[in-house]
Amino acid sequence: MRAETIQTADGTQIALRVYEPDSPDHGNVVIGGAMGVRQDYYAPFAQWLATQGWRVTTFDYRGSGASTPAGGLRGFKADLFDWTHDYEAAIDHAHAALPARPLYLLGHSLGAQLPGLLNNQDKVSGMLSVAAGSGYWRENAPKLKRIVPYFWFFLVPLATRLCGYFPGKKLKKVGDLPTGVIMQWRKWCLNPKYSVGAEGESVRLRYANVKFPVMALSITDDELMTLRGTHSLINLYENAKREVQRIAPGDLGVRRLGHFGPFRSEQEFKLWPGLARHLSSFALPAAA
């Protein structure tokens, strides 16, 4: 693993890591992380994927993980469009290393939502979405749906106003987030059409411009996302070839999987080989 700092198009420094295989037989994978999840969390999976012949890149969005500014998040300006630019920079960096090989995205939750906004979609050959949905609160999993009105209408506005950022670590909710990120995400999650509904026609067209294939894995015991929410998200990529598959813990011989389980080390012999096969399948010719 090699840790690097790269510069985005607007001059912001973000931290990323590159996991180099002995031989990059398959090409690039860029892992887009979930909201509030540091790139460290994906390290075991990234290391394993590199042993399978993939060059893997992980990164921290600005204002999170190793991309947190030295002065902290109070007053730090960033929103989800900025995070998309961070994603673009990671893609550009990976593509430059292997320009003749395919580059695939593996998006966990938010990491499968932002690619519809990318300006460098032409460098992407496919996306594997894991445990991702639209985020619209009425399509959240039942337990989450019961508490999320309190979160969006009371806790987030109050805590953000008091602290100058969202202090998720102290509150044990999501993680520390810049004000612009959490408030824009709030706007998305309160709209039935999520990002497209909240941001308007220009964003709908950006999703509609996506031509790379999208494979989405929906997890039956996901405590945050539902199958309905997954379909809502994937259907935003209206002109892409897309498919949704359901995964149950029992299919893998495990008791629990959930929203965050797919990238835990215990899945090395259970789920990870299947994720690698899905990535490889993007390069296979379509069935007649």
C-alpha positions as CSV (number, residue, x, y, z in Angstrom):
1,M,0.0,0.0,0.0
2,R,1.2,3.5,-0.9
3,A,-0.3,6.6,0.8
4,E,-0.5,9.7,-1.3
5,T,-1.9,13.2,-1.3
6,I,-3.3,14.5,-4.5
7,Q,-4.8,17.8,-5.6
8,T,-8.4,18.2,-6.9
9,A,-9.3,20.5,-9.8
10,D,-10.2,23.3,-7.3
11,G,-6.8,22.9,-5.5
12,T,-8.0,21.0,-2.5
13,Q,-5.6,18.3,-1.1
14,I,-7.1,14.9,-0.4
15,A,-5.6,11.7,0.9
16,L,-5.7,8.5,-1.0
17,R,-4.1,5.1,-0.9
18,V,-3.0,2.8,-3.8
19,Y,-2.8,-0.9,-3.4
20,E,-0.6,-2.3,-6.2
21,P,-0.8,-5.9,-7.3
22,D,2.2,-7.8,-8.4
23,S,0.7,-7.7,-11.9
24,P,-2.3,-5.5,-12.7
25,D,-4.0,-8.3,-14.7
26,H,-7.5,-6.8,-14.5
27,G,-7.2,-3.0,-14.3
28,N,-8.2,-0.4,-11.8
29,V,-10.8,-0.3,-9.1
30,V,-11.7,2.9,-7.3
31,I,-13.6,2.4,-4.1
32,G,-16.0,5.2,-3.2
33,G,-16.8,5.1,0.4
34,A,-20.1,5.5,2.4
35,M,-21.0,8.7,4.2
36,G,-18.9,9.2,7.3
37,V,-16.7,6.1,6.6
38,R,-13.0,6.5,6.5
39,Q,-10.9,4.8,3.8
40,D,-9.2,2.8,6.5
41,Y,-12.4,0.7,6.7
42,Y,-11.9,-0.6,3.2
43,A,-8.2,-1.5,3.7
44,P,-8.6,-5.2,4.3
45,F,-10.8,-5.6,1.2
46,A,-8.6,-3.4,-0.9
47,Q,-5.5,-5.4,0.1
48,W,-7.2,-8.6,-0.8
49,L,-8.5,-7.3,-4.1
50,A,-5.0,-6.3,-5.0
51,T,-3.9,-9.9,-4.5
52,Q,-6.4,-10.9,-7.1
53,G,-4.7,-8.7,-9.8
54,W,-6.5,-5.4,-9.4
55,R,-4.9,-2.0,-8.8
56,V,-7.1,-0.5,-6.1
57,T,-7.5,3.1,-5.0
58,T,-9.3,4.3,-1.9
59,F,-9.6,7.9,-0.8
60,D,-11.1,10.2,1.9
61,Y,-13.5,12.9,0.8
62,R,-12.4,16.4,1.9
63,G,-13.3,17.1,5.5
64,S,-13.2,13.4,6.5
65,G,-10.6,10.9,7.5
66,A,-7.1,11.8,6.5
67,S,-8.5,14.6,4.3
68,T,-9.7,16.6,7.4
69,P,-8.2,20.1,7.5
70,A,-5.7,20.8,10.3
71,G,-8.0,23.5,11.7
72,G,-10.9,21.1,12.0
73,L,-14.4,21.2,10.5
74,R,-15.9,24.3,12.1
75,G,-16.6,26.7,9.2
76,F,-15.0,24.3,6.7
77,K,-16.8,24.7,3.4
78,A,-17.6,21.5,1.4
79,D,-20.7,20.0,-0.1
80,L,-21.6,16.8,-2.0
81,F,-20.6,18.4,-5.3
82,D,-17.2,19.0,-3.9
83,W,-17.0,15.4,-2.8
84,T,-17.9,14.4,-6.3
85,H,-14.8,16.4,-7.5
86,D,-12.7,14.4,-5.0
87,Y,-14.1,11.2,-6.6
88,E,-13.2,12.6,-10.0
89,A,-9.6,13.3,-8.8
90,A,-9.2,9.8,-7.5
91,I,-10.5,8.4,-10.8
92,D,-8.1,10.7,-12.9
93,H,-5.2,9.6,-10.7
94,A,-6.0,5.9,-11.1
95,H,-6.7,6.2,-14.8
96,A,-3.4,7.9,-15.5
97,A,-1.5,5.0,-14.0
98,L,-3.2,2.4,-16.3
99,P,-4.8,4.3,-19.2
100,A,-5.1,1.3,-21.4
101,R,-6.9,-0.8,-18.8
102,P,-10.5,-0.7,-17.7
103,L,-11.4,1.3,-14.6
104,Y,-14.3,0.2,-12.4
105,L,-16.0,1.8,-9.5
106,L,-17.0,0.0,-6.4
107,G,-19.4,2.2,-4.6
108,H,-20.5,1.6,-1.1
109,S,-23.7,3.5,-0.2
110,L,-22.9,7.2,-1.0
111,G,-20.1,5.9,-3.2
112,A,-22.7,4.6,-5.6
113,Q,-24.8,7.7,-5.5
114,L,-22.2,10.3,-6.5
115,P,-21.0,8.8,-9.8
116,G,-24.1,10.1,-11.5
117,L,-22.6,13.5,-11.0
118,L,-19.1,12.8,-12.4
119,N,-17.7,14.9,-15.1
120,N,-15.2,12.2,-16.1
121,Q,-17.7,9.4,-16.6
122,D,-15.9,8.5,-19.9
123,K,-13.0,7.0,-17.8
124,V,-15.3,4.6,-16.1
125,S,-16.1,1.1,-17.5
126,G,-18.6,-0.1,-14.9
127,M,-19.8,0.3,-11.4
128,L,-20.5,-2.3,-8.7
129,S,-22.9,-0.8,-6.1
130,V,-23.0,-2.4,-2.7
131,A,-25.6,-1.6,-0.1
132,A,-26.7,1.6,-1.8
133,G,-30.1,3.2,-2.1
134,S,-31.6,6.6,-2.8
135,G,-31.5,7.7,0.8
136,Y,-35.1,9.2,0.6
137,W,-36.3,8.8,4.2
138,R,-39.6,7.1,3.4
139,E,-37.6,4.3,1.6
140,N,-35.3,3.7,4.6
141,A,-35.3,0.4,6.5
142,P,-38.2,0.3,9.0
143,K,-36.3,0.9,12.2
144,L,-34.3,3.8,10.7
145,K,-37.5,5.3,9.2
146,R,-39.0,5.6,12.6
147,I,-36.2,7.8,14.0
148,V,-35.0,9.7,11.0
149,P,-37.6,12.6,11.2
150,Y,-36.0,13.5,14.6
151,F,-32.6,13.3,13.0
152,W,-33.3,15.5,10.0
153,F,-35.7,18.0,11.6
154,F,-34.2,18.5,15.0
155,L,-30.8,17.0,15.7
156,V,-29.0,17.9,12.4
157,P,-30.1,21.6,12.2
158,L,-29.5,22.2,15.9
159,A,-26.1,20.4,16.2
160,T,-24.8,22.0,13.0
161,R,-25.9,25.5,14.0
162,L,-24.3,25.1,17.5
163,C,-21.0,23.6,16.3
164,G,-20.4,24.9,12.8
165,Y,-20.3,21.4,11.5
166,F,-22.1,18.1,12.3
167,P,-20.4,16.5,15.3
168,G,-21.5,13.0,14.5
169,K,-18.7,11.3,16.4
170,K,-19.9,12.8,19.7
171,L,-23.5,12.0,18.8
172,K,-22.6,8.5,17.6
173,K,-24.5,9.3,14.3
174,V,-22.8,8.9,10.9
175,G,-19.5,10.8,11.8
176,D,-18.2,14.3,11.7
177,L,-19.3,16.1,8.6
178,P,-18.9,19.6,7.1
179,T,-22.0,21.7,7.3
180,G,-22.5,21.9,3.6
181,V,-22.3,18.1,3.2
182,I,-24.8,17.3,5.9
183,M,-27.3,20.0,4.9
184,Q,-27.2,19.1,1.2
185,W,-27.6,15.4,2.1
186,R,-30.6,16.4,4.3
187,K,-32.2,18.1,1.3
188,W,-31.6,15.0,-0.8
189,C,-33.0,12.6,1.8
190,L,-36.2,14.6,2.2
191,N,-37.0,14.6,-1.5
192,P,-38.8,11.6,-3.0
193,K,-36.5,11.7,-6.1
194,Y,-33.4,12.2,-3.9
195,S,-30.5,14.0,-5.6
196,V,-32.3,14.5,-8.9
197,G,-35.5,15.9,-7.2
198,A,-33.5,18.1,-4.9
199,E,-31.1,19.6,-7.4
200,G,-33.3,19.7,-10.6
201,E,-33.0,19.0,-14.3
202,S,-29.3,19.6,-14.7
203,V,-28.5,16.8,-12.2
204,R,-31.1,14.5,-13.8
205,L,-29.4,14.9,-17.1
206,R,-26.0,14.1,-15.6
207,Y,-27.3,10.8,-14.3
208,A,-29.0,10.2,-17.6
209,N,-25.6,10.7,-19.4
210,V,-24.1,7.7,-17.6
211,K,-23.4,4.9,-20.2
212,F,-21.3,2.5,-18.1
213,P,-23.1,-0.6,-16.8
214,V,-24.3,-0.6,-13.2
215,M,-24.6,-3.8,-11.0
216,A,-26.3,-3.2,-7.6
217,L,-26.2,-5.6,-4.7
218,S,-29.0,-5.2,-2.2
219,I,-28.6,-6.9,1.1
220,T,-31.7,-8.4,2.8
221,D,-30.7,-7.5,6.4
222,D,-29.4,-4.0,5.5
223,E,-30.4,-1.9,8.5
224,L,-30.4,1.3,6.5
225,M,-31.3,0.6,2.8
226,T,-34.2,-1.3,1.3
227,L,-34.7,-3.0,-2.0
228,R,-37.1,-0.3,-3.0
229,G,-34.5,2.3,-2.2
230,T,-31.9,0.5,-4.3
231,H,-34.2,0.4,-7.3
232,S,-34.9,4.1,-6.9
233,L,-31.2,4.9,-6.9
234,I,-30.2,2.6,-9.8
235,N,-33.1,3.9,-11.9
236,L,-31.6,7.4,-11.8
237,Y,-29.0,5.9,-14.1
238,E,-31.8,5.7,-16.7
239,N,-29.7,5.1,-19.8
240,A,-27.2,2.7,-18.3
241,K,-27.4,-1.1,-18.5
242,R,-28.4,-1.9,-14.9
243,E,-29.2,-4.9,-12.8
244,V,-30.1,-5.4,-9.1
245,Q,-29.3,-8.6,-7.3
246,R,-30.4,-9.5,-3.8
247,I,-28.0,-11.1,-1.3
248,A,-29.1,-12.8,2.0
249,P,-26.7,-13.7,4.8
250,G,-27.8,-17.3,4.5
251,D,-26.6,-17.4,0.9
252,L,-23.1,-17.0,2.3
253,G,-23.5,-19.2,5.3
254,V,-23.3,-16.3,7.8
255,R,-25.7,-15.1,10.4
256,R,-25.4,-11.4,9.8
257,L,-24.2,-9.1,6.9
258,G,-26.0,-5.7,7.1
259,H,-25.0,-2.4,5.7
260,F,-21.4,-2.5,6.8
261,G,-20.6,-6.2,6.9
262,P,-19.6,-6.7,3.2
263,F,-16.1,-5.2,3.8
264,R,-15.2,-6.8,7.1
265,S,-12.3,-9.3,7.0
266,E,-14.5,-12.3,7.8
267,Q,-16.0,-12.0,4.3
268,E,-12.7,-12.9,2.6
269,F,-13.8,-16.4,1.8
270,K,-17.6,-15.7,1.8
271,L,-18.6,-12.5,-0.1
272,W,-15.3,-11.1,-1.5
273,P,-14.8,-13.7,-4.2
274,G,-18.3,-12.8,-5.5
275,L,-17.5,-9.1,-5.5
276,A,-14.4,-9.8,-7.6
277,R,-16.4,-11.9,-10.0
278,H,-18.9,-9.1,-10.5
279,L,-16.1,-6.7,-11.3
280,S,-14.6,-9.2,-13.8
281,S,-18.0,-9.7,-15.4
282,F,-18.1,-6.1,-16.7
283,A,-15.4,-7.1,-19.2
284,L,-17.3,-10.1,-20.4
285,P,-19.3,-9.9,-23.7
286,A,-23.1,-9.5,-23.2
287,A,-25.1,-12.7,-23.6
288,A,-26.9,-13.0,-26.9
